[in-house]
Amino acid sequence: MSQSITISRIFARLTEILNLIIPFLVLLATVIFIWGIVRYVASGDNEQKVEEAKILIMWGIIALAAMLTVWGFVNILISALFGTTNLPNIPGPDLQPFL
């Protein structure tokens, strides 16, 4: 017997997918930022490589800032709509076993 598709099931599935994608995007932006720093340090006196590294660093920062801004707006919206003060943490890996 097949289960019926409901709005809550669709949102639950979308939430599962986003919970998998968001940490990957944060990791990707962090890697781009760090790679830009590595290239900046390794570029030496080559001005062209320094500029390329600065661009990578800038895009890494922009990506991280955009993701954190969206996360903040979503939490404000959740708080305004549902009146909760228990906002979720920033998505990412569970580091509790290492602390």
C-alpha positions in Angstrom: 0.0 0.0 0.0 1.5 3.3 -1.0 1.7 6.3 1.3 0.0 9.5 0.4 2.1 12.5 -0.3 1.4 15.4 2.1 2.8 18.9 2.4 4.5 17.9 5.7 6.2 14.9 4.1 7.4 17.2 1.2 8.8 19.7 3.7 10.4 16.9 5.8 12.1 15.5 2.7 13.3 19.0 1.6 14.6 19.6 5.1 16.6 16.3 5.0 18.1 17.2 1.6 19.0 20.7 2.8 20.6 19.4 6.0 22.9 17.3 3.8 23.7 20.1 1.3 24.3 23.0 3.7 27.3 21.6 5.6 28.9 20.7 2.2 28.4 24.3 1.0 29.9 25.8 4.2 32.8 23.4 3.8 33.3 24.3 0.2 33.3 28.1 1.0 35.8 27.5 3.8 38.1 25.5 1.5 37.9 28.2 -1.1 38.9 30.8 1.5 41.7 28.7 2.9 43.0 27.9 -0.6 43.0 31.6 -1.3 45.2 32.2 1.8 47.6 29.4 0.8 47.9 30.8 -2.7 48.4 34.3 -1.3 51.2 33.1 1.0 52.8 31.0 -1.8 52.6 33.7 -4.5 55.7 35.6 -3.3 56.3 38.7 -5.4 54.2 37.7 -8.4 51.5 40.5 -8.4 49.2 38.5 -10.8 49.1 35.5 -8.4 48.6 37.8 -5.4 45.5 39.3 -7.1 44.1 35.9 -8.0 44.6 34.8 -4.4 42.8 37.9 -3.1 39.9 37.2 -5.4 39.6 33.7 -4.0 39.8 35.0 -0.5 37.1 37.6 -1.2 34.7 35.0 -2.8 35.2 32.6 0.1 34.3 35.4 2.6 31.3 36.5 0.5 30.0 32.9 0.3 30.4 32.4 4.1 28.8 35.7 4.9 25.9 35.1 2.6 25.2 31.7 4.1 25.4 33.0 7.7 23.1 35.9 6.7 20.5 33.7 5.2 20.7 31.4 8.3 20.2 34.4 10.5 17.2 35.7 8.5 15.6 32.2 8.6 16.0 32.0 12.4 14.5 35.5 12.8 11.6 34.4 10.6 11.1 31.2 12.5 11.1 33.2 15.8 8.6 35.7 14.5 6.2 33.2 13.0 6.4 30.5 15.7 7.4 32.5 18.7 10.2 30.2 19.7 13.3 31.3 21.4 15.1 27.9 20.9 16.7 28.6 17.6 18.7 25.9 15.8 22.4 25.9 15.7 24.4 26.8 12.6 24.4 23.7 10.4 27.6 21.7 10.4 29.3 18.6 11.7 28.6 17.2 15.1 31.9 17.9 17.1 30.5 16.8 20.5 32.5 13.5 20.5 35.7 15.5 20.2 35.0 18.1 22.9 
